[in-house]
Amino acid sequence: MVFMQFMRQNLALAPLFVIAGAGCAAAVTYPLYLLKTHPEIQIDKKNNPYPWQSVQQHQNIKLINATPAFYEGRRELKRPQY
């Protein structure tokens, strides 16, 4: 209630609060995205101790891919057996 009264009195500060709120939301959601999608980040060591072994050679796990043809060219390669 006090915050809403403050915002009504100072309308010029509204964009500042919106941008700061969006930055805080991004600061929370991006690490959650990384934890969910990247196999090299490990949280649960009991159920899947080696998650990076499930990544195929043609699979892109990066957020931004500058060379998509590189991964498409690796689609036909066999996985090496050691």
C-alpha positions in Angstrom: 0.0 0.0 0.0 2.8 2.4 0.9 4.7 1.4 -2.3 1.6 2.2 -4.5 1.3 5.6 -2.9 5.0 6.2 -3.5 4.6 5.2 -7.1 1.6 7.5 -7.6 3.6 10.4 -6.3 6.7 9.7 -8.3 5.6 8.4 -11.7 9.0 9.1 -13.3 10.5 6.3 -11.3 8.1 3.7 -12.8 10.5 2.7 -15.7 13.3 2.3 -13.2 11.3 -0.2 -11.1 10.2 -2.1 -14.2 13.7 -2.4 -15.6 15.1 -3.4 -12.2 12.4 -6.0 -11.7 13.1 -7.5 -15.1 16.8 -7.6 -14.4 16.1 -9.4 -11.1 13.8 -11.9 -12.8 16.4 -12.6 -15.4 19.1 -13.0 -12.7 17.0 -15.8 -11.2 15.7 -17.5 -14.4 18.9 -17.7 -16.3 20.7 -19.9 -13.8 17.6 -22.1 -13.5 17.7 -22.5 -17.3 21.4 -23.4 -17.1 20.7 -26.0 -14.4 17.9 -27.5 -16.4 19.4 -27.7 -19.8 23.2 -28.1 -19.5 24.5 -31.6 -18.8 27.9 -30.4 -17.5 26.2 -28.8 -14.5 25.5 -31.5 -11.9 23.1 -31.3 -9.0 21.8 -34.9 -8.6 24.8 -37.3 -8.5 22.8 -40.3 -7.4 20.4 -40.8 -10.3 22.6 -39.7 -13.2 26.3 -39.5 -12.2 27.6 -38.9 -15.7 25.0 -36.7 -17.6 27.5 -35.5 -20.2 27.7 -39.0 -21.6 24.1 -38.7 -22.8 24.9 -35.8 -25.2 25.1 -36.9 -28.8 27.9 -35.6 -31.1 25.5 -33.7 -33.3 23.5 -32.2 -30.3 24.0 -28.5 -29.5 23.9 -27.6 -25.8 25.0 -24.0 -26.2 22.6 -21.0 -25.7 23.8 -19.3 -28.9 25.2 -21.3 -31.8 27.3 -19.4 -34.3 28.0 -22.4 -36.5 25.0 -24.7 -36.8 26.5 -26.5 -39.8 29.3 -27.9 -37.6 26.8 -29.9 -35.5 24.8 -31.0 -38.6 28.1 -32.3 -40.2 28.7 -34.5 -37.1 25.3 -36.2 -37.2 26.6 -39.2 -39.2 29.6 -39.9 -36.9 29.6 -42.9 -34.7 30.1 -42.5 -31.0 33.7 -43.6 -30.1 34.0 -46.6 -27.9 36.8 -46.7 -25.4 
